[in-house]
């Protein structure tokens, strides 16, 4: 226990234990920063109200007449956008740790290299699950429902959380690459707005200019949205109903999530190894 | 390895920290900065080395290399006989690091912070709890243990940060500017904590911008500038290099400066005119005063007898600025930090 060499520990057990300790840390922090939860939910709630009651009336859903069709269509887009914005919680959190010298301290400890990011990701995932719960309640209030049973709805929520998990690794890489928490916040979000608006989240892709249609239908966010609409049994119009995204929305969403994780998780861990506090 | 051989022979103390020819270059878009330009260090076990230098001299970079946070471009370093690059994991489990910023989680309590660091040092949950209690008591933080760190004062945070670096009973401790930004009272507290560790036999490498701090705590001092060690020795040896104490006189009448300097050179039997300075515009004369306060009396008598009016006079002890000025020919003021 003193300055003797540490006992040989199974490296996977060690990584899991370290990630567990850091996840504990993140969870402890959540109730101590209630304003985080408030700000994380205000923006999507505003989007729901804005689209459901203002823009929604001007956006017809092809093949689904009626005033409630747009709200049914909208909520999966809101869910996916909210989960995509998980990027910001990871990027701001890690940039903050870095500017305060905590990353240096963790790196000087005999802990697993993946521990800090993995712990952050797990903690943020729990946080985002809370946010999603609030958004689901919000959806119920504006009239959204699922129609294919609870099992399929659960599958949709699992995909949304998997997507948040994937996006958190992107956020980790951004957070460790930029200078400070303020930059991390905008660097984490600025590219997400065009990405979500160039998707099927708020506007049915058949209404987009034909040049943008393929982009919008293969967009990773669209794939998550389409998978959710499919599993919830909500309206899900496609510009090319015979294409792969329309035929296999769930598969495409899983492929995207795995691809993002496979690319960004190793990049983030590599960045952590060379990250410097100042 | 060299260190281990020494201790087997039982002749020399084992080197707890040894560094040879450390080089580290930072490449920016337009400029490259050589943060370390061949640093050599040798800290015997159980001693305190003060790394003294201005901002940007390479002190922090040296600590980062020795604590495995950064790989050197060239050179080697060993801590307790373990290479910091190839045996980084072992080194990390043997040393403690406390940085310039109190690197603790502001939203956790003192107890939670120490428990977390204990777990990351591979203690069991129970051991980590126990160790946290011990350290909280040692550092006089038991009362504040369940408060979130946001409510701590700067001195308390620093103490908690230092406590965090002592969890695994490290034999080697790296303290990067441990008292920068602290009020005098907290600084004294922290000095005492550091002395207690030395009494326990911990080897310490401490960086500081204050000669006084190195003077108080360090067995030997290495002065660093532009990434290399420009002088080594005890505090007294370094002060002697600067030339010891000096007397500063400001004469009242601008016309008296040259005559006053001539009189003082004679009265104090100053052999080397280079060791005196004369600033015409401030009417300030500086001369070496090997005799300390008795030389002060001589100066006043001499000037008074010559009817030269004194506007101000004082005995000055050497400061870090003087050490720097003497050793490098430039002021110790450099703002950029590496």
Interface residues (C-beta under 8 A of the other chain):
Chain A: X1 X2 X3 X5 X6 X7 X9 X14 X17 X18 X21 X24 X25 X28 X29 X32 X33 X100 X101 X102 X104 X105 X106 X107 X108 X109 X110 X111 X115 X276 X277 X278
Chain B: X64 X67 X68 X69 X70 X89 X90 X92 X93 X94 X95 X97 X99 X100 X101 X102 X103 X104 X105 X106 X107 X108 X112 X116 X117 X119 X120 X121 X122 X123 X127 X148 X164 X168 X169 X170 X171 X337
